[in-house]
Amino acid sequence: MAHRPGLDGVMLKIRRADECLAFLNDQRAALLEATGNRVVGEFDTAAGDYVFRVNEEPPLAWGISIGELAHALRGALDNLLWQLVLARGGTPTRATQWPIYED
């Protein structure tokens, strides 16, 4: 059975990422409100980045949502590449995935 290219799966993954992002945004707003918007920012010269801190640790559930967000976006990229291979008349394999490199 031939597979037709389509972006339905890509869009579903992006929608899931949007849900995670909305949850995290709501949680961020609640945390800042609970701490009276006390955010301390400082420049980390060793890293060359600004670091922002609040007085409370973020809820553990944030890590789960951040992981789901990253997984959904990575899955959307993989699914997009799969669909591009199909659209060009190719046959995707288990190795068909979006290249992600640290460098």
N, C-alpha and C positions, 0 to 999 in steps of 0.2 A: 504494500500500500504506500503510495507516494504521499509525502508530507508537503502541504502547501505552506509557504512562508506566511507568517503573520506576527503581529506585535501584541496579541492579547496577553500572552504570558509575561512579556516585558512590562506592559502597563499594570498588570496585577502586582508584580513585584514592586514597582514604583509606588503604587497606591499604598502597599504595606509599609514601605519606607516612609511615606508621608504620614501615616498613622503613628509610627514610632516617633517621628520628629515632632508631631503635634503633642504627643504625650510628654516628651522631654521638654518641650517649650513650656507647657503648663506646669510641669514640675519645677522647672527653673524659676518661673515667675513666683510660684508658691514659696520656694526656698528663699528667694530674695526678699519677699514680703515678710516671711517669718524672722529673718535676720535683720529686718529694718534696712534692707539694701546696703548692709555693711560689706562692701567688697573692697579688698585691699589689692591694689595692683602695684607690681614692682617689675623693673627690668632686670632680667637675669643675664648679666654680661657674659657668663660662661656659655650659655646656650644661645644667646643673641635673640631671646624672645621675651615678651611680656608674660608674666605669670599673675593670674588673678586668683585670690583666695576669699572664701567666706568663712565665717566662724564655725559653721556646722558642716559635718561631713554630708555629702549627698547621699540620698537613700540607695540602698543596695540594688533596688529594682532598676536604677538608671543603667547599671552595667548590662543587665539583660536587654533593655531596650536599645542601648547603643550597639550591642552585638547583633540584635535582630536587624537594626537599621543597616549596619555594614553588610550583613549577610544578604539582605534583600537587594541592596544596590549592586553588590558583586554578582548576585544571581541574575539581576536584570542585564548586566553587561554580558554575562555568559550566554544568556538566552538571546540577546541581540545578535551576538556573533553567530550563534547557531542558525538564526533566521537569515542572516546575511549569506552564510554558506549555502543554505537552501535556495535563496533567491538567485544566486549565481549558478545554480544547477549542480552544486556539489553535494557531497554526502558527508554530513557531520559525523564525527566519531566521539568516543569517550574523551579523547584528548582535545576536543574543540572547546576552548575556553578563552576568555579575554586575558591577554597577558598582563600580569601585575608584577612589577619589579620593585625592589627596594631602592635600587640605584638607577 
